Amino acid sequence: MSEAVMALSTKGFGICLIPDFVAASALQNGSLVRVLPRYRLHKRDVFAVHSPRRYTDPKLKRGSNI
């Protein structure tokens, strides 16, 4: 989704709020310009909820550090 928002912003459809790692190349080549350089989002915690099972999918284990 961030890539789609960035694509619209680089074509002049407004400003966007996207992660630095998504915007890095566009900022570097000048197709995006940082308009509020001192503005930062608050950090958020992410929680994963799943039912206990004998077999847990390896992707879930890797993503949630169970």
Order of alpha helices (4+ residues) and beta strands (2+ residues): alpha-alpha-alpha
